[in-house]
């Protein structure tokens, strides 16, 4: 009897660990698009700045990045309270017009999403100070409660170079 009880307890523990592992792997799979898309958006801002920096000095009047964007696409990647992929040009309830990526600043940064995705993106430029700064962000709502998580990278123009940390910063990571 004690052996059956012990075996039952071990099985329950293993099931709990398996369920936790499955939940974690789903969360990791949902997050997989973020580093790649942030890298593309960051590289677009870097190329934009480098084009400016290669101009003759007399043409460099006031350095700036494109104007900041809103979160794009505008509609959340949720349907009936559950996470659902946003589909550019698709036929689903979470579809949107892919022309949103053909607007500023995404057009100027060469950033466009053509495949379904779970995160929405934005670009933020800051007023010139001693350094010209920008942020690229991915916004997600894994539990579709309206509270967004934000994953972002920062960059700045210092002298004739675009620099910034390689790490991805996070606000509300479990949302």
C-alpha positions as CSV (number, residue, x, y, z in Angstrom):
1,X,0.0,0.0,0.0
2,X,2.8,2.4,0.9
3,X,4.6,1.6,-2.3
4,X,1.5,2.5,-4.4
5,X,1.1,5.7,-2.5
6,X,4.7,6.6,-3.1
7,X,4.4,5.7,-6.7
8,X,1.3,7.8,-7.1
9,X,3.1,10.8,-5.4
10,X,6.1,10.4,-7.7
11,X,3.8,10.3,-10.8
12,X,2.0,13.4,-9.7
13,X,5.3,15.2,-9.1
14,X,6.5,14.2,-12.6
15,X,3.2,15.3,-14.2
16,X,3.5,18.7,-12.4
17,X,7.1,19.1,-13.6
18,X,6.1,18.1,-17.1
19,X,3.2,20.6,-17.2
20,X,5.5,23.4,-15.9
21,X,8.1,22.4,-18.6
22,X,5.4,22.5,-21.3
23,X,4.2,25.9,-20.2
24,X,7.8,27.2,-20.2
25,X,8.5,25.8,-23.6
26,X,5.4,27.4,-25.0
27,X,6.4,30.8,-23.5
28,X,9.9,30.4,-25.0
29,X,8.4,29.6,-28.4
30,X,6.1,32.7,-28.3
31,X,9.2,34.8,-27.5
32,X,11.3,33.4,-30.3
33,X,10.4,36.0,-32.8
34,X,11.4,39.0,-30.6
35,X,15.2,38.9,-30.7
36,X,15.3,38.5,-34.4
37,X,12.8,41.2,-35.2
38,X,14.4,43.6,-32.7
39,X,17.7,42.9,-34.3
40,X,16.3,43.8,-37.8
41,X,14.7,47.0,-36.5
42,X,17.8,48.0,-34.6
43,X,20.0,47.3,-37.7
44,X,17.6,49.5,-39.8
45,X,18.1,52.4,-37.4
46,X,21.9,51.8,-37.5
47,X,21.9,51.9,-41.3
48,X,19.7,55.0,-41.3
49,X,22.2,56.8,-38.9
50,X,25.2,55.6,-40.9
51,X,23.8,57.1,-44.1
52,X,23.5,60.4,-42.3
53,X,27.0,60.2,-40.9
54,X,28.6,59.5,-44.3
55,X,27.2,62.8,-45.7
56,X,29.7,65.7,-46.0
57,X,29.8,67.7,-42.8
58,X,28.2,70.8,-44.3
59,X,25.1,68.7,-45.2
60,X,24.7,67.4,-41.6
61,X,22.5,70.2,-40.3
62,X,20.6,68.5,-37.5
63,X,21.0,64.8,-36.8
64,X,17.8,62.9,-36.2
65,X,16.1,59.6,-36.6
66,X,12.7,59.1,-38.2
67,X,9.8,60.2,-36.0
68,X,8.6,57.7,-33.4
69,X,5.9,55.3,-34.3
70,X,2.8,54.0,-32.4
71,X,2.7,50.3,-31.6
72,X,2.2,48.5,-35.0
73,X,-0.1,46.8,-35.9
74,X,-2.6,48.8,-33.9
75,X,-4.9,45.9,-33.0
76,X,-3.7,43.4,-30.4
77,X,-2.7,39.8,-31.3
78,X,-5.6,38.4,-29.3
79,X,-9.0,36.9,-30.1
80,X,-11.7,36.1,-27.5
81,X,-9.2,36.6,-24.7
82,X,-6.7,34.2,-26.1
83,X,-3.4,34.9,-27.9
84,X,-3.7,34.7,-31.7
85,X,-1.1,35.5,-34.3
86,X,-1.4,38.9,-36.0
87,X,-1.5,38.1,-39.8
88,X,-0.4,40.8,-42.3
89,X,-2.9,40.7,-45.2
90,X,-4.6,37.6,-43.9
91,X,-8.3,36.6,-43.6
92,X,-8.5,36.1,-39.8
93,X,-9.9,38.3,-37.0
94,X,-6.4,39.3,-36.2
95,X,-5.4,40.2,-39.7
96,X,-4.3,43.7,-40.6
97,X,-3.3,45.7,-43.6
98,X,0.4,45.0,-44.4
99,X,0.7,48.6,-45.7
100,X,1.2,49.6,-42.1
101,X,4.8,48.6,-42.6
102,X,5.1,50.8,-45.6
103,X,4.6,54.0,-43.5
104,X,7.2,56.0,-41.6
105,X,9.3,55.1,-39.7
106,X,9.3,51.5,-40.7
107,X,9.7,52.2,-44.4
108,X,12.7,54.4,-43.6
109,X,14.2,51.7,-41.4
110,X,13.6,48.9,-43.9
111,X,11.5,46.9,-41.4
112,X,8.5,44.9,-42.5
113,X,6.7,41.8,-41.2
114,X,5.3,39.5,-43.8
115,X,4.6,36.4,-41.7
116,X,2.2,35.9,-38.8
117,X,3.6,37.1,-35.5
118,X,2.6,37.4,-31.8
119,X,4.3,40.7,-30.9
120,X,3.7,44.2,-32.1
121,X,6.6,46.6,-32.7
122,X,7.5,50.3,-32.3
123,X,10.3,52.7,-32.9
124,X,11.1,55.6,-30.5
125,X,13.4,58.4,-31.4
126,X,14.5,61.0,-28.8
127,X,15.2,64.6,-29.2
128,X,18.9,65.3,-30.0
129,X,21.0,65.9,-26.9
130,X,24.6,65.2,-26.5
131,X,23.9,61.9,-28.1
132,X,21.2,61.0,-30.6
133,X,19.2,58.1,-29.0
134,X,16.6,55.6,-30.1
135,X,14.8,52.5,-28.9
136,X,13.2,49.5,-30.8
137,X,10.5,47.6,-28.9
138,X,8.4,44.5,-29.1
139,X,5.1,44.6,-27.3
140,X,3.2,41.4,-26.3
141,X,0.1,40.4,-24.3
142,X,0.5,36.7,-23.8
143,X,-2.6,36.4,-21.5
144,X,-4.6,39.0,-23.4
145,X,-5.5,41.0,-20.4
146,X,-4.6,44.4,-21.9
147,X,-1.3,44.7,-19.9
148,X,1.6,44.6,-22.3
149,X,5.1,43.3,-21.8
150,X,7.8,45.3,-23.6
151,X,11.1,44.0,-24.8
152,X,13.5,46.6,-26.1
153,X,16.9,47.6,-27.3
154,X,18.6,51.0,-27.0
155,X,21.0,52.7,-29.3
156,X,22.7,56.0,-29.7
157,X,24.9,57.9,-32.1
158,X,28.2,58.9,-30.4
159,X,30.6,60.8,-32.6
160,X,30.6,58.9,-35.9
161,X,29.4,55.5,-34.6
162,X,26.1,53.9,-33.6
163,X,26.5,52.1,-30.3
164,X,24.3,50.4,-27.7
165,X,24.2,47.4,-25.4
166,X,23.5,44.0,-27.0
167,X,21.1,43.0,-24.3
168,X,17.3,43.1,-24.6
169,X,15.7,45.0,-21.7
170,X,12.4,43.9,-20.4
171,X,9.3,45.5,-18.7
172,X,6.5,43.2,-17.4
173,X,8.1,40.0,-18.8
174,X,5.4,37.6,-17.7
175,X,2.5,39.5,-19.3
